[in-house]
Amino acid sequence: MSPLVPQSLSLYKYNEKYGLINEECEIIEEQKFTSFIETKDYLICGARSLSPRFYVYNKNGQKETGFDASFVKTVEKNIIYIDNIFDSSYWYDLEKKERIEYEDLYAGEIQVIFSYDTKDFEIRNPGGSVLKKNLRECGYRFSEGLMPIKDSDGKTGFINESGEFVFECPIYGSHAIDDPKIHPLYDFEFSNGIVCVPESESSFALYTKDGRKMKSVRNSRTEQRKFTSGYMLISTADKSQRQYAFLNYKGENPFNRYFSEAKRFINEYAMVVVDGKDAVINTKGDVFFCADFVNK
């Protein structure tokens, strides 16, 4: 049982299916969800079928809306990007409950613009002037004042809000631009002054905001782009016998254990599999088995 954004609801995983359960451990939603995404004030649950469907719940556990989509991504706060199956993709404001245009979404904020002429990105400030141009890949927002980029010369690292390189570092990965507007090609975010950056397919490093490399981790890969509840989910590089673990800001495995399956921490809880059984682990390392809470 893993508490998410809604205060009165929790997400459970039991017998290979997700669902919603209340504080009395009663299953209140018959629809079994296969995925979930959280924003600042909402929980978005996805149901896999011939036509994938997503449902939006508020903090009170009330279902507010639903939509067909093949892909949903949180942009910021309560803004999501919806890749529609039968219609063009669009942005959606969960609070205002309306579609929003690209220009409206980023009006008055830092903008990352794709240039069809040069096939590069450029970053503009709220006034419209260019902070940085000739970018091949970049994030779609600043995190703690820094944004990861790759320029046209192949140099990778992090720039500040003035467009200046704060430090260079290797950033592994190549991405395809499906819809060149503002895709988060590099969305490695700082948390508590620390960022986790992949160096290769089987290694990553932790950096501080001044560019100091704290630690390199070999034979492992990151499973998320930022720390949540103070932890980063990683996995072993061996795909045939993949295992999962959680690292803290120091790059340590404080629980001193690996899991056969695991999801990232959300609101201080993470879903894991221990000895073949669905369970939940908290930030202290305590394990709670779902079978003790959910009766099906």
Solvent accessible surface area in square Angstrom, and as a share of the most:
residue,aa,sasa,rsa
1,M,48,0.21
2,S,3,0.02
3,P,46,0.29
4,L,5,0.03
5,V,19,0.11
6,P,2,0.01
7,Q,137,0.61
8,S,42,0.27
9,L,12,0.06
10,S,11,0.07
11,L,0,0.00
12,Y,3,0.01
13,K,21,0.09
14,Y,48,0.18
15,N,99,0.51
16,E,128,0.58
17,K,110,0.47
18,Y,19,0.07
19,G,0,0.00
20,L,0,0.00
21,I,0,0.00
22,N,25,0.13
23,E,124,0.56
24,E,121,0.54
25,C,45,0.27
26,E,100,0.45
27,I,51,0.26
28,I,78,0.40
29,E,27,0.12
30,E,156,0.70
31,Q,71,0.31
32,K,55,0.23
33,F,0,0.00
34,T,64,0.37
35,S,38,0.25
36,F,33,0.14
37,I,36,0.18
38,E,35,0.16
39,T,9,0.05
40,K,127,0.54
41,D,28,0.14
42,Y,18,0.07
43,L,1,0.01
44,I,0,0.00
45,C,0,0.00
46,G,2,0.02
47,A,8,0.06
48,R,149,0.54
49,S,74,0.48
50,L,192,0.96
51,S,41,0.27
52,P,21,0.13
53,R,79,0.29
54,F,12,0.05
55,Y,45,0.17
56,V,1,0.01
57,Y,4,0.02
58,N,20,0.10
59,K,78,0.33
60,N,111,0.57
61,G,17,0.16
62,Q,108,0.48
63,K,104,0.44
64,E,58,0.26
65,T,43,0.25
66,G,21,0.20
67,F,20,0.08
68,D,43,0.23
69,A,0,0.00
70,S,54,0.35
71,F,100,0.42
72,V,10,0.06
73,K,55,0.23
74,T,34,0.20
75,V,7,0.04
76,E,35,0.16
77,K,147,0.62
78,N,5,0.03
79,I,19,0.10
80,I,0,0.00
81,Y,28,0.11
82,I,1,0.00
83,D,48,0.25
84,N,27,0.14
85,I,67,0.34
86,F,156,0.65
87,D,73,0.38
88,S,77,0.50
89,S,40,0.25
90,Y,28,0.11
91,W,21,0.07
92,Y,29,0.11
93,D,15,0.08
94,L,4,0.02
95,E,109,0.49
96,K,139,0.59
97,K,105,0.45
98,E,84,0.38
99,R,124,0.45
100,I,26,0.13
101,E,115,0.51
102,Y,34,0.13
103,E,118,0.53
104,D,96,0.50
105,L,16,0.08
106,Y,5,0.02
107,A,70,0.54
108,G,57,0.55
109,E,70,0.32
110,I,41,0.21
111,Q,36,0.16
112,V,2,0.01
113,I,29,0.14
114,F,22,0.09
115,S,28,0.18
116,Y,136,0.52
117,D,136,0.70
118,T,80,0.47
119,K,119,0.51
120,D,12,0.06
121,F,3,0.01
122,E,29,0.13
123,I,0,0.00
124,R,81,0.29
125,N,38,0.20
126,P,75,0.47
127,G,76,0.73
128,G,37,0.36
129,S,62,0.40
130,V,71,0.41
131,L,43,0.21
132,K,49,0.21
133,K,120,0.51
134,N,69,0.35
135,L,0,0.00
136,R,108,0.39
137,E,16,0.07
138,C,0,0.00
139,G,1,0.01
140,Y,14,0.05
141,R,67,0.25
142,F,32,0.13
143,S,13,0.09
144,E,79,0.35
145,G,26,0.25
146,L,10,0.05
147,M,0,0.00
148,P,3,0.02
149,I,0,0.00
150,K,63,0.27
151,D,17,0.09
152,S,50,0.33
153,D,132,0.69
154,G,40,0.39
155,K,76,0.32
156,T,19,0.11
157,G,0,0.00
158,F,0,0.00
159,I,0,0.00
160,N,40,0.20
161,E,93,0.42
162,S,72,0.46
163,G,6,0.06
164,E,102,0.46
165,F,52,0.22
166,V,59,0.34
167,F,19,0.08
168,E,109,0.49
169,C,8,0.05
170,P,77,0.48
171,I,16,0.08
172,Y,106,0.40
173,G,27,0.26
174,S,107,0.69
175,H,66,0.30
176,A,82,0.64
177,I,65,0.33
178,D,125,0.65
179,D,46,0.24
180,P,26,0.16
181,K,93,0.39
182,I,5,0.02
183,H,44,0.20
184,P,33,0.21
185,L,12,0.06
186,Y,1,0.00
187,D,21,0.11
188,F,5,0.02
189,E,26,0.12
190,F,10,0.04
191,S,24,0.15
192,N,110,0.56
193,G,18,0.17
194,I,17,0.08
195,V,0,0.00
196,C,4,0.02
197,V,0,0.00
198,P,23,0.14
199,E,30,0.14
200,S,43,0.28
201,E,103,0.46
202,S,42,0.27
203,S,7,0.04
204,F,0,0.00
205,A,0,0.00
206,L,1,0.00
207,Y,9,0.03
208,T,17,0.10
209,K,80,0.34
210,D,109,0.57
211,G,20,0.20
212,R,143,0.52
213,K,97,0.41
214,M,60,0.27
215,K,81,0.34
216,S,36,0.23
217,V,22,0.13
218,R,150,0.55
219,N,112,0.58
220,S,10,0.06
221,R,85,0.31
222,T,28,0.16
223,E,67,0.30
224,Q,20,0.09
225,R,93,0.34
226,K,78,0.33
227,F,10,0.04
228,T,22,0.13
229,S,46,0.30
230,G,19,0.19
231,Y,27,0.10
232,M,1,0.00
233,L,9,0.05
234,I,5,0.03
235,S,0,0.00
236,T,31,0.18
237,A,34,0.27
238,D,73,0.38
239,K,142,0.60
240,S,97,0.63
241,Q,141,0.63
242,R,58,0.21
243,Q,83,0.37
244,Y,42,0.16
245,A,0,0.00
246,F,1,0.00
247,L,9,0.05
248,N,29,0.15
249,Y,52,0.20
250,K,136,0.58
251,G,3,0.03
252,E,83,0.37
253,N,42,0.21
254,P,63,0.40
255,F,30,0.12
256,N,133,0.68
257,R,88,0.32
258,Y,108,0.41
259,F,3,0.01
260,S,63,0.41
261,E,80,0.36
262,A,11,0.08
263,K,89,0.38
264,R,70,0.25
265,F,1,0.00
266,I,9,0.05
267,N,76,0.39
268,E,99,0.45
269,Y,68,0.26
270,A,1,0.01
271,M,9,0.04
272,V,5,0.03
273,V,16,0.09
274,V,13,0.08
275,D,130,0.67
276,G,68,0.66
277,K,122,0.52
278,D,20,0.11
279,A,1,0.01
280,V,1,0.01
281,I,0,0.00
282,N,21,0.11
283,T,37,0.21
284,K,168,0.71
285,G,20,0.19
286,D,67,0.35
287,V,43,0.24
288,F,80,0.33
289,F,64,0.26
290,C,1,0.00
291,A,53,0.41
292,D,110,0.57
293,F,65,0.27
294,V,2,0.01
295,N,136,0.70
296,K,143,0.61
